[in-house]
């Protein structure tokens, strides 16, 4: 099951994953994504649902700015963020236990989606941010109440009024997340929690969970003055956005610039505390490559896009070295271990690539849509072009080549 921007995967009996899947746009959520959450949440019957995202930089960059600009105007009959409020309410009322796997930064609506979950496990270095003041948005009363319940009054004021960023360790101290772990420990930590939930008596889990949700403090008294302020603020914000889009990137609420560099600085500090020389070495290598690119005369500026390009190129370089080390036998064993470590580290910052089953589903859909099957292998170039145009950030090149050859070969 899926909708624009989100996919559902069955991980095990009674365990689902809802995956935000637009890493190229930093996983924003728009009305279609939120409507799917509302509809699907109403059909759940006791499942454990893991809310996660593709890519390792951003969990969710917030509400889709294009949708916000289109719906925020003086004559709107509903608040532009009404779909978000409905999705949060649906999650809080659903017969399911939600676990947020926070492997990247959460901004705006992304913070609220995480808060709507019953458990939150965060990767060290990720941050929470509510850029309402920067955008000129007055937040929903229910949303503010949920934020205050999860983060506490002080952190909520700092995020909403000052635009402060709260990192995972600070969130842990305030009780806003259940655990903070290193990137390479996140999957295991989430797996342990999910396993514990699936071992629980379902009736006891349901009864206690729902009672705890009732004390989340999200029921608020209607406030006409607050609603008027919200309407006026959205009209002004919508006008500003319509004046700047599409000049601005069509993503969710804007992230702070240099999120990857900030992440590397946080990882460097942690690695120094842990005396983790391997991590320090790979970070140093990547920093040097970025510096060389900046000094190359290419005109490049230090942005997340440059960092991603450097990281991606380095991973390709590392993978090309693997066959030579494998041929060396025991003499290449240590080098292979170092390559494996560096590739695993770098891939934390790159968009997650689809596996063979998911890749084949995409390939077969595009072959059918463009009626390429009859052309056989002659259609390889055209098919690869379509795949790269539509799914460049999702597909693994080697897997895609194998699948394309098989499908066009009649397999």
N, C-alpha and C positions, 0 to 999 in steps of 0.2 A: 504494500500500500504506500502511496506517496501523494504529494502535492507539490506545487512549485516551492522549492526551498527546503523541503523536508522529506525524508524517507523513513519507512518503518522496516525493521529487520527482526525476524524471529531468532533469538539467540539460543533459546532452550524452551522446554515446555513451561509455559507460564512466565517467560522472561522475554521482554521486547526491548528494542532500541529504537528511539526516535532520534534521527540524525539530521541536524541542520547541514545542508549539502550545497551551499553556494560559497565556497571558500574564496573564489576569485573576487567576490563582492563583499567578503568578510562576514558572510552568513547573516545578512539582515533578515528581519521577519516582516512580511507584508500581510495584507488582509487575507490573501488566499492561504498562506501558511497557517495563520491564526485560526481561520475558519475550519481548516482541516483538524487542528488540535481540538477545537470545540466539538466537532462531530465525532471524532475518534474517541475522545475521552468519555463521551456518553455511552459508548459501547463496551468499555472495559469491564471485566468481571474478575477482579482479584489479582491481576497480573502485577509483576514488578516491571516498571518501565524505566529504562536508562535513557536520560536526555543527554545527548552528546553532540559534537560537531566535527565536521571534516576540517582538516588543517590543524596546525598546532599553535598558530599565532592568535587567533580570535575565536572564542566560543560563539559570541553573537555580538554584532556591532550595533544592535538596536533596531528601531523601527525603520522600515525602508523610506528613505527621504523622498523618493519620487511619489510614493503613495501618500505620504504626509503632505507634500506640496499640492497634490491634486485634490485632496479632500479638505484641506484647511483653508476655508474662506468664510467671509462674513455671512453668507447665506446657507451655510451647511446646516442640515437638519439633525445631524448627530456629530458627536465629538470624533475627530479623526482617530483617536486612540481607543475608540469603543471596541474594535476587534481584539485589542490586547486585553482590555478588561474582561471581555467575555471568555477569552482563552484561559486567563488566569483563574477565573471563577470555575470554569469547567474542570481544570486540573484539580482545584481544591475540593471539588465535589465528586470527583471520579472515584470509582471503586478500584483503585490501583495505588500502589506505593511508588512514588517517583524518586529517582536518584539522579542528581546532576553530576556529570563527570566534566569538571571544569579544566580543560586542557589548554585554555587560552583566555584572553581578556574578555570580560563581560561588560557591555556598555548599554545604558538605557534600558530598553525593553529586555535585553539579555540578562540584566541583573534581576529584573522582576521574574522572568521565567525561572531563573535559578532559585529565587526565593519561594516560588510556588511549589518547588520540590520538597519532599519530606526529609531528604538527606542531601548534603553537598560535600563532595570530595574534590579538593582543588590541587592543581599542580603548582608547586612552589614557583613564584615569580609572576603568576597571573594576577590581574588586578580587576577591581570593580569600579565603575565610574557612572555617574548620572549627570549628563551635560545639559540638564534642563535650563539652568541659568544662561548658559552660553547660547542655546537655541531660542530662548525666550518662551519656553513652554511652562505652563502651570500644570503640575502633576495631578492625576486623579487622587481623590481622598483615599480610596481603597488601596491604591498603589502605595501611597505614603505610609498608610497604616501597616501594610505588609512589610515594607522596608524597615520601619521602626521596630516591628516585632522581631525581625531577623537580625538586623545590625545594631539595634539599640538607638536611643535618641541622639546621642552625640555623633556617632558615625553617620547617621542619616542626615543630620543637619549639615555636616561637613560635605557630604556628597551632593546633596540637593541644593544647598544655598551657596556653597563655595566651589562646587565642581571638583572637590578633592578626589583623588584616586586612593582607594584602600587596597593594599596588597593582601595576598592570601594569608600571610602570617599574622597581619593585623586583624584580618577578619576572623581568624581562628581565636585570637585573644578575646575578641568580642562575642564569640560563640556563634558567628554567622556561618561558619563551615564546620563540618564534623572532623575532617582530617586534612592536613596539608602534607603532601609527599613529593619526592623527587619525580621528575618526568618518567624515568624508567621504572618507577614503582606504582604509577597511577593505575594501570590496568589491573595489577594484582590487588591493589587496595579496593578498587571498585568490585572486582570479582569476589573478594572476601565478604564484602557487605551484601552483595546480591545473594550469595550462597546462604548467609545467615538469615536473610529475609525469607528465602524460599524454604528454609527449615522451620520457620515459625508456624505455630498453629494459625491457620488462615482466619478463623473467626476471632481469635484473640487479637491478631494483627489488625484486622479491619476495625474492630471495636475501639481499641486503644488509639489507633491512628486517627480515626475520624473524630474522637473526642479531643485529641490534641489539636487538631485543625480548628475546632470550634473556638479554641482559646487563642487563635492567631491574631485577634484584634483587627480583623479586616471589615467588620460591620461598622458602618459609620452613619451618622445622622445626616440626612440630606441638607445641603447648605447652598441656598440659591445664590448668595453672593459669591461663593467660591466657584460655582458653575459659570456665572457671568464673567468672572475674571479669566477662567479657562477659555471660554469662547472668544473673548477679545484677544487673549494672548495667542491662541491658535490662528486667528485671522491674520494677525501681524506676522507671525512666524511663517505662515503659508505664503504670504506676499513676498517675504524675503527669499524664501527658498525658490519660488517660481522665477524670481529675478536672477537667481544664480544657477539654477539647473537649466540645461545639462552641463554648464560650465564646470560645476562641481561634479565629482564622481558620483554616479548613481548607486550609492551604497547605503548602509544604515547610518545611524548617528555617527558623526565623524570621530574617529579615534585620535588620540594624541599622535603626533608624528613620531617617527623613529621608535615604534613599539618593539621591533626586533632588537635594535641597539640597546634599548632599555632592558630588555630581557637578557641580553648577553651580559650587561653590567651586573644584573642581579645574580646570574649564574656564576659569573667570575667571583663575586664576593663569597657566594656559598662554597664554591670550589676551593677558595683559599682557606676558608674556615675548616673545610673537610680535608685539606691537603690533597686534593684530587688533581694530581699532575696531568692525568690523561685528558680531563676536561679542560684544564687550563691550556694545554698544548693545542687542542683543536680550536678553541676559541681564539687563541693567539694567531693561529694559521689563517683563520677566516678574516680576522681584523686586518692582517697584513695584506690579504688579497683585495679587500675593499679599499684599503689605502692606496695600493698600487693602481687600482682602477681609477680612483679619484685623481691620481697624479699622471695618468696616462695621456692626458690631453683630449680625451674623448668627450669632455663636456658633461660627464655624469655628475650628478649631485647625490649626496648621501641620503637615500630614502630607503624605505622598506623594500621597494621594488629592486633597488640595486643589491641589497643584502640577499634577497631571494634569488636573484640571478647568480650571484657569486656562490651561494650555497648549492644551488642546483648544478652549476658547472663543476663544482668540486666533487659532488657526489658522483657525477658521470665519470670524472677522472679517476676516482677511487675504484669504481666498478670495473673500469677498463683494466685496472692493474691486477684484478683478482686472478684471471687465468694464468698469468706469469708466476704469481706466488704459488698457485696450486701445482704448477709443473715442477716447482722447486722442492716439493715434498716436505720433509721435516725442516729443511732450511728456511722454507717460506712460512712455517706455521705461525711464528710470532708476528710476522708482517700481516698475515691474514687476520689474526686476532685484532691487531691495531686498526686495520681497515674496517672490520666489522663494527668496532666500537665507534669509529668516526662516522661511518655511514648511519648508524643508529642515532647518534647524536644529531647529525645534520637533518635527518628525516623528521625530527620533531618539529622543525620549522617549515617544512614543506607541506603542501596539501596532500592529504591521504589519497593514495591511489587505489582504484578499484581492483578487486581480484578477478580471476578468470570468469566465474559465472556471471558477475555483474557486467563485465566487459562484453561478454558474448551476447547478453540481452540487448545492450546498446547497439552492438554491431548488427544484429539481426533486425532490429527495429529500423535502423537507417537503410539497410539493404532493401527492406520491404517498402519503405516510404519512397525511395528513389528508383525502385524496380531495377536493381543492379544484379540480381541473381542470374539472369539470363546471360549477362556479359561474362560471367565467370572471372578468372584471374585478371582479365584485361581491365576490370573495374577497380583494381587495387589502388591505383593512384587517386582516382576520384573519391573512393570510399575513405581512404586515409585523410584526404583533405577535409572532407565533411566531418570526420571524427575529431580531427585536431581543431577545427573551427568551433565546434559545439562543446567539446569535452576535454580540451587540452589539459586543464588542471586536475582532471580526475583519472586519466588513463595512464597506465604504465606502457611505455613504448614497446618493450619487448613482448609483453603479454598481448598487446594489441596486434602486433605483426603476426603472431602465431594464430590468434583467433581469426583475423581477417583471412589469412591463407586457408584456414580450415573451412570457414563459412563459404568463401567464394569458390573453394574447391569442391563444394557439394557436401561437406561434412556436417 
